[in-house]
């Protein structure tokens, strides 16, 4: 199974080999032209509202998060988990931190980050 991202590889005329954009020299005929139009990249038709939209999304996130209190409640979580595990087990830590990424692929936070979210 192979996954090829659009825009990462360029095919030459013979379609016999694959050239990675990072290894193409500037003098190569397939080297991308500076400021040429390419989908979802810089160019003459780049969305002029993209930066404004991202700024508005960041502001909405900031105004939402500042109205909430996040309580990372590992003590309650350990009380629940001790029923499933051996009583008195030491909590898992990595470099002294209880919250760390684990799993395959993208992964997830250990114990799904037990927390309570409340309005201020």
C-alpha positions in Angstrom: 0.0 0.0 0.0 1.5 3.4 -1.0 0.3 6.8 -0.1 1.5 9.7 -2.3 0.6 13.2 -1.4 -0.2 15.6 -4.2 2.5 18.2 -4.8 5.3 16.2 -3.2 6.4 14.1 -6.2 6.9 15.1 -9.8 7.0 12.6 -12.6 9.4 13.1 -15.5 8.4 12.6 -19.2 9.2 8.9 -19.3 7.2 8.1 -16.1 10.0 5.8 -15.1 11.1 7.5 -12.0 9.8 9.8 -9.3 11.5 13.1 -8.4 11.1 14.5 -4.9 10.6 18.3 -4.9 13.3 18.6 -2.2 16.0 17.2 -4.5 15.3 19.0 -7.7 17.9 21.7 -8.5 16.8 25.1 -9.7 18.1 24.5 -13.3 15.9 21.4 -13.7 13.0 21.9 -16.1 10.5 20.5 -13.6 11.6 22.9 -10.8 8.5 24.9 -9.8 8.4 28.5 -11.1 8.5 31.1 -8.3 5.1 32.5 -7.5 3.4 30.4 -10.2 -0.1 29.3 -9.6 -0.4 26.0 -7.9 -3.5 24.8 -6.1 -3.5 25.6 -2.4 -0.1 27.4 -2.5 1.2 30.9 -3.1 0.3 32.4 -6.4 -1.8 34.9 -8.2 -5.1 33.3 -7.2 -4.4 32.7 -3.5 -7.4 33.3 -1.4 -7.2 36.9 -0.1 -9.4 36.2 2.9 -7.4 33.1 4.1 -5.3 35.0 6.6 -8.3 37.0 7.9 -10.4 33.8 8.3 -7.6 32.1 10.3 -7.2 35.1 12.5 -11.0 35.1 13.2 -10.9 31.4 14.1 -8.0 32.0 16.5 -9.8 34.9 18.2 -13.0 32.8 18.5 -11.0 30.0 20.1 -9.3 32.4 22.5 -12.6 34.0 23.6 -14.2 30.6 24.1 -11.3 29.1 26.1 -10.9 32.0 28.4 -14.5 31.5 29.6 -13.8 27.9 30.7 -11.9 26.3 33.5 -10.0 23.0 32.8 -9.4 20.7 35.7 -7.1 17.8 35.0 -8.5 15.4 37.6 -6.0 12.5 37.8 -6.9 11.8 41.5 -10.5 10.9 40.6 -9.3 8.9 37.6 -6.9 6.9 39.8 -9.8 6.1 42.1 -11.8 4.7 39.2 -8.9 2.8 37.7 -7.8 1.2 41.1 -11.0 -0.9 40.9 -9.8 -2.4 37.6 -6.1 -2.6 38.6 -4.2 -3.8 41.6 -4.8 -1.5 44.5 -2.0 0.9 45.3 -0.4 0.8 41.9 1.9 3.7 41.0 0.6 5.9 38.2 2.4 5.7 34.9 4.7 8.7 34.2 7.1 9.7 31.5 9.8 12.2 32.6 7.7 12.9 35.6 4.6 13.9 33.6 1.3 12.1 33.9 0.1 13.4 30.5 2.0 12.0 27.5 1.3 10.8 24.0 1.0 7.0 23.4 -0.3 4.6 20.9 0.2 3.9 17.2 -0.1 6.3 14.3 -1.3 9.7 15.4 -1.6 8.3 19.0 -3.6 9.7 21.8 -3.0 11.1 25.3 -2.5 8.5 28.1 -5.8 7.6 29.8 -7.6 10.0 27.3 -6.6 13.0 29.5 -9.2 12.9 32.3 -10.5 16.4 32.9 -13.5 18.4 33.8 -14.5 21.5 31.9 -16.6 24.2 33.7 -17.9 27.6 32.9 -16.2 30.4 34.9 
